Amino acid sequence: TPVAELERLSRLHDLLFGETPREEWLDVDEQLAAELRERLDRLGYEGRSLQEAFVQWAGTQNLEERVEGIDRLDPVVLAELRRR
């Protein structure tokens, strides 16, 4: 199924190398920070600061190019974290 494989590779390329315009990034408020903390804890990143846990997780997913701290968040990265 070459067409399906090409679509899969295209989605993967967009995930890893795409860029979301900064004006579409989300502000991380207390509610979103709590969600991030909960999801990262469930993935085994408990015991670390939220920023450290998030950056480490993003690095293991090869999404570090889409992360610039924890104050604002690329919605693509958030969707990937929620998917996990």
C-alpha positions as CSV (number, residue, x, y, z in Angstrom):
1,T,0.0,0.0,0.0
2,P,2.4,2.7,-1.2
3,V,0.0,5.6,-1.1
4,A,-0.9,4.9,2.6
5,E,2.8,4.6,3.4
6,L,3.5,7.9,1.7
7,E,0.7,9.5,3.7
8,R,2.1,8.1,6.9
9,L,5.6,9.4,6.1
10,S,4.2,12.8,5.2
11,R,2.4,13.1,8.5
12,L,5.5,12.0,10.4
13,H,7.6,14.5,8.5
14,D,5.1,17.3,9.3
15,L,5.1,16.3,13.0
16,L,8.9,16.3,13.3
17,F,9.9,19.1,11.0
18,G,6.8,21.3,10.5
19,E,6.5,24.7,12.1
20,T,3.4,26.2,13.7
21,P,3.2,30.0,13.6
22,R,3.9,31.5,17.0
23,E,0.6,33.3,17.1
24,E,-1.1,29.8,17.1
25,W,0.8,28.6,20.1
26,L,-1.2,28.2,23.4
27,D,-0.5,30.0,26.6
28,V,0.0,27.6,29.4
29,D,-2.3,28.5,32.2
30,E,-2.8,26.7,35.5
31,Q,-5.3,24.3,34.1
32,L,-3.1,23.3,31.1
33,A,-0.1,23.1,33.4
34,A,-2.0,20.6,35.6
35,E,-2.9,18.6,32.6
36,L,0.7,18.5,31.4
37,R,1.9,17.5,34.8
38,E,-0.7,14.6,35.0
39,R,0.1,13.3,31.6
40,L,3.9,13.5,32.1
41,D,3.6,11.8,35.5
42,R,1.7,8.9,33.9
43,L,4.4,8.6,31.3
44,G,7.1,8.2,34.0
45,Y,8.4,11.8,34.3
46,E,7.3,12.4,37.9
47,G,9.7,13.9,40.4
48,R,11.0,16.5,38.0
49,S,10.0,20.1,37.4
50,L,7.3,20.5,34.8
51,Q,9.7,22.2,32.4
52,E,12.4,19.6,32.9
53,A,9.8,16.7,32.4
54,F,8.3,18.3,29.4
55,V,11.6,19.1,27.7
56,Q,12.8,15.5,28.3
57,W,9.6,14.0,27.0
58,A,9.7,16.2,23.9
59,G,13.3,15.2,23.3
60,T,12.5,11.5,23.5
61,Q,9.7,12.1,20.9
62,N,12.0,14.1,18.6
63,L,9.9,17.2,19.1
64,E,12.5,19.4,20.7
65,E,12.5,21.7,17.7
66,R,8.9,22.6,18.5
67,V,9.6,23.4,22.2
68,E,10.7,26.7,23.6
69,G,10.2,26.4,27.4
70,I,6.8,25.8,29.1
71,D,5.1,29.2,29.0
72,R,3.7,28.8,25.5
73,L,3.1,25.5,23.8
74,D,2.9,24.4,20.2
75,P,-0.6,22.8,19.8
76,V,1.0,20.0,17.6
77,V,3.1,19.0,20.6
78,L,0.2,19.1,22.9
79,A,-1.9,16.9,20.6
80,E,1.0,14.4,20.5
81,L,1.3,14.4,24.3
82,R,-2.5,13.8,24.6
83,R,-2.2,11.0,22.0
84,R,0.4,9.2,24.1
